[in-house]
Amino acid sequence: MENNIEFNEFELCCVIVDCGMGSKILKTAKSFGVSGGTILLGKGTIKNPLLEILDLNDIRKEIVLMISEKSIAYKSLEEVSKKYKFEKPNRGIAFSTPIANLLGTSSCKYKENHESRGVNNIMYNAIFVIVERGKAEAVIDTAELAGSRGGTIINARGSGIHERATLFSMVIEPEKEIVLIISEKDKTDDIVLTINKSLDIEKPGNGIMFVIDLNKTYGLY
């Protein structure tokens, strides 16, 4: 008899917090059933004239990625948001998005011909833009012209000279930067089109951009 757990719905949870908070977030999530996660280093941007003068406008961030069964994911994000007061500005951002298939865990087996699950009442999208190192700030500035409130920059590189980092099965060379922008759904098209027009993303070699729907979100204003 097959174990029914392999048919559960899974979610990718992403939590973006100040540097040094990632381990605390992961520990809290584990206490509510999340089995583990990965912490990435990134950089957030804050538009403040005084901070720019003092060269303090770039804030180091940690991005916590966790995969869990849907009900556990929702509960852990809710409790993380409560504990670390994401309802207050600049405390953190958290969101989840559905995963069609999952490999590498004993609690789930790959399911062929898996139908993607729809997401109801989408209010936010996550826009991922992968560009050459040094162009991430231009992506952020361009997106803000179309209504974005900022973003998070992730430096992607392999751990060795012959290794490459990957994101969603796409190879990310060591000199790349990944920009993550959380957008209100009604602004997403304008942001995407503005970035594309400014940086010619559609031209080969200029970058990659994709958009995913978000389910649960916390810390967005």
N, CA and C of each residue as an Amber inpcrd file, in Angstrom:
protein
   663
   0.8500000  -1.1930000   0.0000000   0.0000000   0.0000000   0.0000000
   0.8860000   1.2440000   0.0000000   0.5580000   2.2160000  -0.8540000
   1.3560000   3.4280000  -0.9530000   1.1060000   4.3240000   0.2360000
   2.1440000   5.0290000   0.6410000   2.0280000   5.9880000   1.7300000
   1.3750000   7.2550000   1.2050000   0.2650000   7.6610000   1.8090000
  -0.4800000   8.8120000   1.3070000   0.2810000  10.1150000   1.4180000
   1.3410000  10.1490000   2.2240000   2.0570000  11.4000000   2.4250000
   2.6920000  11.9020000   1.1380000   2.9530000  10.9720000   0.1840000
   3.5900000  11.3950000  -1.0480000   2.6490000  12.2340000  -1.9050000
   1.3530000  12.2710000  -1.5960000   0.4050000  13.0490000  -2.3720000
   0.0850000  14.3860000  -1.7040000   0.7580000  14.6760000  -0.6030000
   0.5540000  15.9530000   0.0660000   1.0210000  17.0990000  -0.8140000
   0.4680000  18.2780000  -0.5540000   0.8920000  19.4770000  -1.2540000
   2.0440000  20.1120000  -0.4750000   3.0830000  20.5360000  -1.2120000
   4.2440000  21.1380000  -0.5850000   4.3930000  22.5900000  -1.0210000
   4.9920000  23.3800000  -0.1430000   5.2050000  24.8020000  -0.4120000
   6.6680000  25.1630000  -0.1950000   7.1610000  26.0830000  -1.0080000
   8.4550000  26.7030000  -0.7640000   8.2110000  27.9660000   0.0420000
   8.8210000  28.0480000   1.2150000   8.7080000  29.2290000   2.0700000
   9.9900000  30.0400000   1.9720000   9.8460000  31.3270000   1.8290000
  10.9910000  32.2220000   1.7600000  10.8110000  33.3170000   2.8100000
  11.8300000  33.4980000   3.6460000  11.8100000  34.5350000   4.6730000
  13.0510000  35.4030000   4.4900000  12.8520000  36.7070000   4.3760000
  13.9590000  37.6480000   4.1790000  14.0760000  38.5200000   5.4160000
  15.2250000  38.4500000   6.0870000  15.4360000  39.1770000   7.3410000
  16.8430000  39.7660000   7.3480000  17.1140000  40.6150000   8.3570000
  18.4450000  41.1920000   8.4960000  19.4740000  40.1020000   8.7940000
  20.7030000  40.3730000   8.4270000  21.7850000  39.4160000   8.6390000
  21.9070000  39.0560000  10.1130000  22.0380000  37.7610000  10.3820000
  22.1340000  37.2800000  11.7480000  20.8510000  36.6950000  12.2800000
  19.7390000  36.9280000  11.5600000  18.4280000  36.4510000  12.0080000
  18.0440000  35.1160000  11.3860000  18.7300000  34.7130000  10.3240000
  18.3280000  33.5200000   9.5880000  18.2610000  32.2640000  10.4290000
  19.2670000  32.0470000  11.2730000  19.2880000  30.8400000  12.1090000
  18.1380000  30.8380000  13.0970000  17.7830000  32.0100000  13.6090000
  16.6570000  32.1020000  14.5480000  15.3410000  31.7730000  13.8520000
  15.1910000  32.2780000  12.6360000  13.9810000  31.9900000  11.8570000
  13.8710000  30.4930000  11.6170000  14.9680000  29.8810000  11.2180000
  14.9640000  28.4480000  10.9170000  14.6660000  27.6220000  12.1630000
  15.2150000  28.0200000  13.2920000  14.9690000  27.3080000  14.5460000
  13.4920000  27.3790000  14.9230000  12.8920000  28.5670000  14.7740000
  11.4680000  28.7250000  15.0840000  10.6140000  27.8810000  14.1490000
  10.9310000  27.9050000  12.8610000  10.1560000  27.1300000  11.8890000
  10.2510000  25.6360000  12.1810000  11.4300000  25.1730000  12.5910000
  11.6000000  23.7530000  12.9210000  10.7240000  23.3520000  14.0990000
  10.5110000  24.2790000  15.0320000   9.6880000  23.9550000  16.2010000
   8.2280000  23.7390000  15.8280000   7.8480000  24.1300000  14.6170000
   6.4790000  23.9320000  14.1480000   6.4080000  22.8910000  13.0310000
   7.4770000  22.1020000  12.8820000   7.4050000  20.9530000  11.9860000
   8.2280000  21.0260000  10.7260000   8.8340000  22.1710000  10.4140000
   9.6800000  22.2660000   9.2270000  10.9620000  21.4630000   9.4840000
  11.3670000  20.6290000   8.5360000  12.4940000  19.7290000   8.7730000
  13.8490000  20.4050000   8.6230000  13.9380000  21.4610000   7.8410000
  15.2180000  22.1310000   7.6490000  15.1040000  23.2050000   6.5880000
  16.2290000  23.8110000   6.2540000  16.2050000  24.8730000   5.2630000
  17.5980000  25.2820000   4.8380000  17.6650000  26.2740000   3.9650000
  18.9170000  26.8150000   3.4550000  18.9240000  28.3210000   3.6500000
  20.0510000  28.8600000   4.1020000  20.1710000  30.3010000   4.3200000
  21.1370000  30.8750000   3.2850000  20.6520000  31.8710000   2.5220000
  21.4730000  32.5530000   1.5310000  21.7700000  33.9720000   2.0120000
  22.8870000  34.5110000   1.5690000  23.2280000  35.8950000   1.8870000
  22.7830000  36.8070000   0.7600000  22.2430000  37.9550000   1.1170000
  21.7890000  38.9140000   0.1230000  21.9770000  40.3310000   0.6140000
  21.4170000  41.2690000  -0.1430000  21.5410000  42.6730000   0.1880000
  20.2480000  43.3810000  -0.1460000  19.7030000  44.1240000   0.8120000
  18.5050000  44.9050000   0.5740000  18.8810000  46.3450000   0.3000000
  17.9400000  47.1090000  -0.2240000  18.2010000  48.5130000  -0.5100000
  17.1810000  49.3790000   0.1980000  17.6450000  50.4530000   0.8220000
  16.7820000  51.4090000   1.4960000  17.0520000  52.7910000   0.9330000
  16.0140000  53.4670000   0.4580000  16.1560000  54.8050000  -0.0840000
  15.9800000  55.8200000   1.0400000  17.0930000  56.3280000   1.5360000
  17.0830000  57.3040000   2.6140000  18.2800000  58.2280000   2.4050000
  18.0520000  59.5290000   2.1650000  19.1600000  60.4540000   1.8640000
  20.2530000  60.4460000   2.9190000  19.8700000  60.4240000   4.2080000
  20.8710000  60.4500000   5.2660000  21.7160000  59.1860000   5.2440000
  21.0550000  58.0240000   5.0650000  21.7920000  56.7670000   5.0140000
  22.7170000  56.7160000   3.8050000  22.2850000  57.3030000   2.6810000
  23.1290000  57.3160000   1.4960000  24.3860000  58.1460000   1.7340000
  24.2440000  59.2740000   2.4350000  25.3950000  60.1160000   2.7520000
  26.3880000  59.3530000   3.6180000  25.8560000  58.5770000   4.5690000
  26.7020000  57.8160000   5.4850000  27.1290000  56.4710000   4.8990000
  26.7000000  56.1970000   3.6530000  27.0150000  54.9290000   2.9890000
  26.4790000  53.7370000   3.7830000  25.2750000  53.9100000   4.3540000
  24.6570000  52.8440000   5.1410000  23.3310000  52.3840000   4.5400000
  23.0950000  52.7520000   3.2720000  21.7990000  52.4430000   2.6690000
  21.6890000  51.0010000   2.1920000  22.8190000  50.2840000   2.0690000
  22.7820000  48.8720000   1.6980000  22.7650000  48.0310000   2.9660000
  21.7230000  47.2300000   3.1470000  21.5330000  46.4280000   4.3520000
  21.7560000  44.9570000   4.0190000  22.6600000  44.3180000   4.7520000
  22.8980000  42.8900000   4.5410000  21.6710000  42.0870000   4.9730000
  21.2720000  41.1400000   4.1330000  20.0910000  40.3290000   4.3880000
  20.4420000  38.8460000   4.3660000  19.5980000  38.0680000   5.0130000
  19.6490000  36.6200000   4.9060000  18.3180000  36.1370000   4.3570000
  18.3890000  35.2410000   3.3950000  17.1910000  34.6830000   2.7700000
  17.1030000  33.2230000   3.1890000  16.0450000  32.8940000   3.9220000
  15.8450000  31.5360000   4.4200000  14.8610000  30.8150000   3.5120000
  15.2970000  29.7100000   2.9100000  14.4370000  28.9070000   2.0420000
  14.1110000  27.5910000   2.7390000  12.8170000  27.2630000   2.8050000
  12.3650000  26.0420000   3.4680000  11.2710000  25.3990000   2.6350000
  11.2650000  24.0850000   2.5880000  10.2110000  23.3420000   1.8990000
   9.5020000  22.4620000   2.9140000   8.1800000  22.5250000   2.9080000
   7.4100000  21.7540000   3.8840000   6.0270000  21.4560000   3.3380000
   5.3790000  20.4870000   3.9530000   3.9850000  20.1900000   3.6240000
   3.1570000  21.4530000   3.8570000   2.1430000  21.6570000   3.0290000
   1.4300000  22.9320000   2.9650000   0.9250000  23.4300000   4.3130000
   0.2510000  22.5910000   5.0840000  -0.3130000  23.0410000   6.3560000
   0.7820000  23.4290000   7.3440000   1.8880000  22.6860000   7.3270000
   3.0150000  23.0030000   8.2030000   3.6670000  24.3090000   7.7610000
   3.7960000  24.4910000   6.4550000   4.4000000  25.7140000   5.9240000
   3.5990000  26.9410000   6.3430000   2.2750000  26.8650000   6.1730000
   1.4250000  28.0080000   6.5300000   1.5110000  28.3110000   8.0210000
   1.4810000  27.2680000   8.8440000   1.5250000  27.4630000  10.2940000
   2.8620000  28.0540000  10.7220000   3.9610000  27.5320000  10.1760000
   5.2850000  28.0140000  10.5770000   5.4930000  29.4650000  10.1550000
   5.0400000  29.8380000   8.9500000   5.1800000  31.2310000   8.5160000
   4.3470000  32.1650000   9.3870000   3.1500000  31.7220000   9.7450000
   2.2950000  32.5360000  10.6050000   2.9560000  32.7730000  11.9590000
   3.5170000  31.7210000  12.5300000   4.1400000  31.8410000  13.8520000
   5.4460000  32.6390000  13.7890000   6.2180000  32.4590000  12.7160000
   7.4380000  33.2550000  12.5400000   7.0830000  34.7340000  12.4370000
   6.0370000  35.0300000  11.6620000   5.6040000  36.4190000  11.5050000
   5.1790000  37.0320000  12.8310000   4.4590000  36.2530000  13.6380000
   4.0160000  36.7530000  14.9380000   5.1970000  36.9830000  15.8830000
   6.0730000  35.9840000  15.9660000   7.1680000  36.0470000  16.9340000
   8.1270000  37.1910000  16.6450000   8.4240000  37.4140000  15.3640000
   9.3980000  38.4370000  15.0070000   8.7450000  39.7330000  14.5180000
   7.4200000  39.8290000  14.7460000   6.6820000  41.0770000  14.5260000
   6.8440000  41.6260000  13.1020000   6.5610000  40.7800000  12.1250000
   6.6510000  41.2150000  10.7370000   5.5840000  42.2440000  10.3880000
   4.5920000  42.4170000  11.2850000   3.5850000  43.4380000  11.0110000
   4.1530000  44.8430000  11.1370000   5.3380000  44.9600000  11.7510000
   6.0050000  46.2550000  11.8780000   6.9720000  46.4340000  10.7060000
   7.1220000  47.6620000  10.2180000   7.9990000  47.9050000   9.0600000
   9.4370000  47.4600000   9.3080000  10.0490000  46.9230000   8.2650000
  11.4760000  46.5740000   8.2490000  11.8620000  45.4560000   9.2200000
  10.8940000  44.6620000   9.6800000  11.2150000  43.5210000  10.5460000
  11.4920000  42.2620000   9.7350000  10.9140000  42.1870000   8.5470000
  11.1120000  41.0010000   7.7260000   9.9730000  40.8190000   6.7310000
  10.2160000  39.9900000   5.7470000   9.2130000  39.6510000   4.7310000
   9.1850000  38.1330000   4.5940000   7.9970000  37.5750000   4.4850000
   7.8640000  36.1320000   4.3170000   6.7770000  35.8300000   3.3020000
   7.0000000  34.7920000   2.5000000   5.9710000  34.3780000   1.5480000
   6.1420000  32.9040000   1.2320000   5.1170000  32.3340000   0.6240000
   5.1860000  30.9390000   0.1980000   4.6380000  30.8020000  -1.2080000
   5.0800000  29.7700000  -1.8980000   4.6080000  29.4960000  -3.2450000
   4.5420000  27.9850000  -3.4330000   3.5830000  27.4710000  -4.1870000
   3.4190000  26.0180000  -4.3130000   4.5360000  25.3620000  -5.1150000
   4.8320000  24.1200000  -4.7660000   5.8260000  23.3100000  -5.4720000
   5.0990000  22.1700000  -6.1760000   5.3830000  22.0020000  -7.4590000
   4.6970000  20.9740000  -8.2290000   5.1990000  19.5850000  -7.8810000
   6.5040000  19.4560000  -7.6320000   7.0890000  18.1560000  -7.3380000
   8.2690000  18.3170000  -6.4090000   8.5930000  17.2630000  -5.6990000
   9.6620000  17.3210000  -4.7110000  10.4580000  16.0310000  -4.7240000
  11.7710000  16.1690000  -4.7690000  12.6800000  15.0400000  -4.6980000
  13.6910000  15.2790000  -3.5850000  14.2810000  14.1990000  -3.0690000
  15.3550000  14.3420000  -2.1100000  14.9210000  14.2760000  -0.6650000
  13.6900000  13.8670000  -0.3960000  13.2160000  13.7150000   0.9750000
  12.4390000  12.4180000   1.0970000  12.5780000  11.7470000   2.2130000
  11.9160000  10.4560000   2.4040000  10.4110000  10.5860000   2.5350000
   9.9300000  11.8240000   2.7550000   8.4950000  12.0180000   2.9680000
   7.7240000  12.1950000   1.6730000   8.4160000  12.1700000   0.5510000
   7.7160000  12.4050000  -0.7090000   8.4370000  11.7130000  -1.8520000
   7.6840000  11.2050000  -2.8210000   8.2520000  10.6080000  -4.0080000
   7.8430000  11.4190000  -5.2240000   8.7020000  11.4220000  -6.2350000
   8.3940000  12.1520000  -7.4700000   7.1490000  11.5690000  -8.1270000
   6.2540000  12.4460000  -8.5110000   4.9970000  12.0220000  -9.1090000
   4.9600000  12.4740000 -10.5600000   4.9960000  11.5200000 -11.4870000
   5.0020000  11.8690000 -12.9050000   3.6710000  12.4710000 -13.3230000
   3.7640000  13.3320000 -14.3800000   2.5730000  13.9760000 -14.9300000
   1.7820000  14.7170000 -13.8590000   2.5100000  15.3230000 -12.9350000
   1.8710000  16.0480000 -11.8430000   1.2350000  17.3280000 -12.3820000
  -0.0200000  17.5440000 -12.0670000  -0.6990000  18.7530000 -12.4960000
  -0.3720000  19.8830000 -11.5350000  -0.0440000  21.0500000 -12.1030000
   0.2570000  22.1950000 -11.2430000  -1.0020000  22.6300000 -10.5240000
  -0.8300000  23.0060000  -9.2700000  -1.9760000  23.4170000  -8.4690000
  -2.1920000  24.9070000  -8.5900000  -3.3950000  25.3230000  -8.8630000
  -3.6940000  26.7480000  -8.9760000  -3.6600000  27.4270000  -7.6290000
  -3.4070000  28.7350000  -7.6520000  -3.3810000  29.5320000  -6.4490000
  -4.5100000  30.5470000  -6.5290000  -5.3500000  30.5550000  -5.5220000
  -6.5140000  31.4290000  -5.5420000  -6.2220000  32.7660000  -4.9010000
  -6.9140000  33.8020000  -5.4100000  -6.8550000  35.1320000  -4.8010000
  -5.4230000  35.6410000  -4.6490000  -4.6540000  35.5480000  -5.7250000
  -3.2760000  36.0170000  -5.6920000  -3.2500000  37.5410000  -5.5600000
  -2.4900000  38.0410000  -4.5980000  -2.3380000  39.4780000  -4.4010000
  -0.9270000  39.9500000  -4.7240000   0.0470000  39.0370000  -4.6230000
   1.4390000  39.4180000  -4.8440000   2.1340000  38.4310000  -5.7750000
   3.1470000  38.9420000  -6.4700000   4.0390000  38.1150000  -7.2790000
   5.4720000  38.3150000  -6.8050000   6.3000000  37.3170000  -7.0630000
   7.7380000  37.4550000  -6.8690000   8.3750000  37.5120000  -8.2510000
   9.1230000  38.5730000  -8.4920000   9.8150000  38.7580000  -9.7670000
  11.2920000  38.4440000  -9.5460000  11.8230000  37.4700000 -10.2720000
  13.2390000  37.1260000 -10.2010000  13.9290000  37.6490000 -11.4620000
  15.0000000  38.3940000 -11.2790000  15.7750000  38.9080000 -12.4080000
  17.2350000  38.5080000 -12.1960000  17.8000000  37.7740000 -13.1500000
  19.1930000  37.3160000 -13.0690000  20.0050000  38.0960000 -14.0890000
  20.9880000  38.8470000 -13.6110000  21.7760000  39.7200000 -14.4810000
  23.2630000  39.6010000 -14.1600000  24.0880000  40.2360000 -15.0000000
  25.5190000  40.2720000 -14.7550000  25.7970000  41.0220000 -13.4570000
  26.8470000  40.6120000 -12.7660000  27.2230000  41.2840000 -11.5290000
  27.4580000  42.7750000 -11.8050000  26.8810000  43.6090000 -10.9270000
  27.0080000  45.0520000 -11.0800000  25.7750000  45.7100000 -11.6710000
  24.8530000  44.9110000 -12.2370000  23.6490000  45.4680000 -12.8520000
  22.4240000  45.3820000 -11.9490000  22.5530000  44.7470000 -10.7910000
  21.3930000  44.5580000  -9.9180000  20.8120000  45.8870000  -9.4500000
  21.6780000  46.8450000  -9.1330000  21.1920000  48.1490000  -8.6740000
  20.3690000  48.8330000  -9.7600000  20.7730000  48.6660000 -11.0150000
  20.0200000  49.2490000 -12.1240000  18.6420000  48.6100000 -12.2300000
  18.5670000  47.3060000 -11.9660000  17.2710000  46.6160000 -11.9740000
  16.3630000  47.1870000 -10.8840000  16.9150000  47.3660000  -9.6840000
  16.1440000  47.9110000  -8.5660000  15.6390000  49.3110000  -8.8990000
  16.5450000  50.1650000  -9.3950000  16.1710000  51.5550000  -9.7020000
  15.1010000  51.6130000 -10.7880000  15.2550000  50.7710000 -11.8140000
  14.2780000  50.7380000 -12.9100000  12.9240000  50.2510000 -12.4160000
  12.9310000  49.2260000 -11.5720000  11.6780000  48.6910000 -11.0390000
  10.9360000  49.7260000 -10.1980000  11.6850000  50.5290000  -9.4650000
  11.0530000  51.5510000  -8.6240000  10.3390000  52.6060000  -9.4640000
  10.8310000  52.8520000 -10.6650000  10.1600000  53.7970000 -11.5620000
   8.7670000  53.3050000 -11.9540000   8.5820000  51.9780000 -11.9010000
   7.2950000  51.3830000 -12.2840000   6.4370000  51.0390000 -11.0660000
   6.8680000  51.4650000  -9.8750000   6.0310000  51.2530000  -8.6960000
   6.5570000  50.2850000  -7.6690000   7.7120000  49.6720000  -7.9130000
   8.2860000  48.7660000  -6.9210000   8.7810000  49.5500000  -5.7170000
   8.7650000  48.8930000  -4.5490000   9.2350000  49.5350000  -3.3250000
  10.6470000  49.1100000  -2.9500000  11.2970000  48.3790000  -3.8250000
  12.6580000  47.9270000  -3.5520000  12.7850000  46.4420000  -3.8180000
  13.9180000  45.8820000  -3.4270000  14.1350000  44.4680000  -3.6720000
  15.3090000  43.9500000  -2.8760000  15.6000000  42.6900000  -3.0870000
  16.7230000  42.0270000  -2.4230000  17.6680000  41.4900000  -3.4790000
  18.9660000  41.7450000  -3.2870000  19.9810000  41.3120000  -4.2300000
  20.7260000  40.1140000  -3.6490000  20.8010000  39.0400000  -4.4130000
  21.4770000  37.8220000  -3.9840000  22.6770000  37.5820000  -4.8820000
  23.8550000  37.4720000  -4.2890000  25.0540000  37.1390000  -5.0480000
  25.1340000  35.6270000  -5.2030000  25.1670000  35.1440000  -6.4280000
  25.1790000  33.7030000  -6.6890000  26.5230000  33.2940000  -7.2580000
  27.1420000  32.2820000  -6.6490000  28.3920000  31.7730000  -7.1740000
  28.5750000  30.3260000  -6.7360000  29.3850000  29.5880000  -7.4600000
  29.7250000  28.2370000  -7.0680000  30.7510000  28.2590000  -5.9560000
  30.9260000  27.1270000  -5.2770000  31.8720000  27.0610000  -4.1700000
  33.2830000  26.7040000  -4.6260000  33.4630000  26.3800000  -5.8990000
  34.7850000  26.0470000  -6.4160000  34.9390000  26.5360000  -7.8340000
  36.1610000  26.5220000  -8.3370000  36.4240000  27.0970000  -9.6560000
  35.7100000  26.3420000 -10.7690000  35.4470000  25.0570000 -10.5570000
  34.7890000  24.2660000 -11.5970000  33.3150000  24.0270000 -11.2900000
  32.7910000  24.7130000 -10.2650000  31.4040000  24.5070000  -9.8780000
  30.5630000  25.7120000 -10.2350000  29.2960000  25.4560000 -10.4300000
  28.3590000  26.5220000 -10.7470000  27.1550000  26.4000000  -9.8340000
  26.5930000  27.5550000  -9.4840000  25.3700000  27.5440000  -8.6970000
  24.1830000  27.4300000  -9.6400000  23.0790000  26.8390000  -9.1540000
  21.8780000  26.7350000  -9.9760000  20.6800000  27.2520000  -9.2290000
  19.7250000  27.8030000  -9.9590000  18.4620000  28.2550000  -9.4040000
  17.3650000  27.7880000 -10.3400000  16.4630000  26.9500000  -9.8360000
  15.3870000  26.3950000 -10.6480000  15.9510000  25.7670000 -11.9250000
  17.0440000  24.9970000 -11.7680000  17.6730000  24.2310000 -12.8480000
  18.3660000  25.1040000 -13.8860000  18.4990000  26.4120000 -13.6210000
  19.2210000  27.2840000 -14.5330000  20.6090000  27.5410000 -13.9660000
  21.6250000  27.4810000 -14.8210000  22.9930000  27.6860000 -14.3640000
  23.2290000  29.1680000 -14.1000000  23.7690000  29.4720000 -12.9270000
  24.0910000  30.8430000 -12.5560000  25.6070000  30.9500000 -12.4630000
  26.2370000  31.6440000 -13.3910000  27.6880000  31.7870000 -13.3790000
  28.1070000  32.6120000 -12.1640000  29.3770000  32.4730000 -11.7390000
  29.8430000  33.1720000 -10.5450000  29.6660000  34.6810000 -10.5770000
  29.6270000  35.2980000 -11.7710000  29.5460000  36.7510000 -11.8370000
  28.1140000  37.2710000 -11.9010000  27.1400000  36.4370000 -11.6370000
  25.7460000  36.8460000 -11.7330000  25.2110000  37.3970000 -10.4130000
  24.1440000  38.1740000 -10.5180000  23.3810000  38.6310000  -9.3670000
  21.9130000  38.3050000  -9.6000000  21.2290000  37.9210000  -8.5320000
  19.8050000  37.6220000  -8.6000000  19.0560000  38.7050000  -7.8350000
  18.1050000  39.3350000  -8.4860000  17.2860000  40.3580000  -7.8440000
  15.8970000  39.7790000  -7.5980000  15.4600000  39.8400000  -6.3490000
  14.1210000  39.3810000  -5.9790000  13.2770000  40.5880000  -5.6180000
  12.1830000  40.7810000  -6.3460000  11.2680000  41.9000000  -6.1190000
   9.8890000  41.3390000  -5.8150000   9.3210000  41.7410000  -4.6790000
   7.9390000  41.3710000  -4.3500000   7.0330000  42.4870000  -4.8320000
   6.0760000  42.1350000  -5.6730000   5.2350000  43.1400000  -6.3180000
   3.7570000  42.8570000  -6.0910000   2.9820000  43.9280000  -5.9210000
   1.5270000  43.7750000  -5.9460000   1.1410000  43.3280000  -7.3530000
   0.1920000  42.4320000  -7.4450000  -0.1130000  41.8040000  -8.7210000
  -0.4530000  42.8140000  -9.8170000  -1.1790000  43.8700000  -9.4550000
  -1.5880000  44.8350000 -10.4760000  -0.4340000  45.7160000 -10.9630000
   0.7140000  45.6330000 -10.2990000   1.8850000  46.4020000 -10.7250000
   2.9280000  45.5380000 -11.4230000   2.7510000  44.2290000 -11.3710000
   3.7770000  43.3180000 -11.8820000   4.0850000  43.5360000 -13.3520000
   3.0530000  43.6370000 -14.1900000   3.2850000  43.7990000 -15.6330000
   4.0870000  45.0560000 -15.9290000   3.7330000  46.1630000 -15.2730000
   4.4520000  47.4170000 -15.5080000   5.9220000  47.2900000 -15.1000000
   6.1580000  46.6410000 -13.9580000   7.5350000  46.4720000 -13.4860000
   8.3350000  45.6060000 -14.4480000   7.7500000  44.4780000 -14.8610000
   8.4350000  43.5610000 -15.7730000   8.7350000  44.2370000 -17.1040000
   7.7470000  44.9280000 -17.6590000   7.9330000  45.5850000 -18.9580000
   8.9620000  46.7080000 -18.8770000   8.9560000  47.4480000 -17.7710000
   9.9110000  48.5400000 -17.5940000  11.3390000  48.0080000 -17.4850000
  11.5190000  46.9330000 -16.7110000  12.8500000  46.3240000 -16.5860000
  13.3120000  45.7960000 -17.9370000  12.4140000  45.1280000 -18.6420000
  12.7630000  44.5540000 -19.9360000  13.1670000  45.6380000 -20.9310000
  12.4140000  46.7420000 -20.9450000  12.7030000  47.8360000 -21.8780000
  14.0340000  48.4940000 -21.5510000  14.3210000  48.6600000 -20.2620000
  15.5280000  49.3560000 -19.8490000  16.7880000  48.5150000 -20.0250000
  16.6830000  47.2150000 -19.7210000  17.8770000  46.3630000 -19.7440000
  17.9060000  45.3750000 -20.9120000  16.8950000  45.4370000 -21.7900000
  16.8400000  44.5270000 -22.9360000  17.0030000  43.0680000 -22.5100000
  16.2300000  42.6640000 -21.5020000  16.3470000  41.3050000 -20.9730000
  16.0620000  40.2520000 -22.0450000  15.1930000  40.5970000 -22.9970000
  14.8210000  39.6130000 -24.0280000  15.9810000  39.2640000 -24.9560000
  16.9860000  40.1340000 -25.0210000  18.1220000  39.8550000 -25.8920000
  19.0230000  38.8050000 -25.2380000  19.4960000  37.8190000 -26.0200000
  20.3420000  36.7550000 -25.4620000  21.5630000  37.3240000 -24.7280000
  21.8270000  36.7740000 -23.5440000  22.9970000  37.1670000 -22.7820000
  22.7960000  38.3410000 -21.8460000  21.6220000  38.9900000 -21.9290000
  21.3910000  40.1630000 -21.0870000  20.7760000  39.8220000 -19.7400000
  20.2600000  38.6190000 -19.5890000  19.6800000  38.2320000 -18.3060000
  18.4970000  37.3030000 -18.4610000  17.9400000  36.9240000 -17.3340000
  16.7670000  36.0590000 -17.2770000  15.7950000  36.6790000 -16.2810000
  14.5200000  36.6640000 -16.6190000  13.5110000  37.1940000 -15.6960000
  12.2930000  36.2710000 -15.7110000  11.7840000  35.9440000 -14.5170000
  10.5660000  35.1470000 -14.4430000   9.7550000  35.5730000 -13.2220000
   8.4810000  35.2480000 -13.2580000   7.5320000  35.6800000 -12.2240000
   6.8170000  34.4600000 -11.6730000   6.6490000  34.4030000 -10.3490000
   5.8650000  33.3360000  -9.7290000   4.7960000  33.9440000  -8.8400000
   3.6740000  33.2320000  -8.7020000   2.6020000  33.6590000  -7.8020000
   2.9650000  33.3200000  -6.3650000   2.4920000  34.1370000  -5.4290000
   2.7300000  33.8980000  -4.0160000   1.4390000  33.5740000  -3.3050000
   1.4890000  32.6520000  -2.3810000   0.3280000  32.3150000  -1.5720000
   0.2880000  33.2120000  -0.3350000   0.7950000  32.7110000   0.7810000
   0.8300000  33.4740000   2.0130000   1.9470000  34.5130000   1.9760000
   1.6630000  35.7270000   2.4430000   2.6720000  36.7650000   2.5100000
   2.5780000  37.4880000   3.8520000   3.7260000  37.8760000   4.3940000
   3.7830000  38.6200000   5.6570000   4.8350000  39.7240000   5.5280000
   4.5970000  40.8280000   6.2140000   5.5720000  41.9130000   6.2570000
   5.5430000  42.8390000   5.0600000   4.5160000  42.7550000   4.2170000
   4.4120000  43.6250000   3.0550000   3.4420000  44.7650000   3.3450000
   3.7820000  45.9690000   2.8710000   2.9490000  47.1460000   3.1620000
   2.6750000  47.9090000   1.8830000
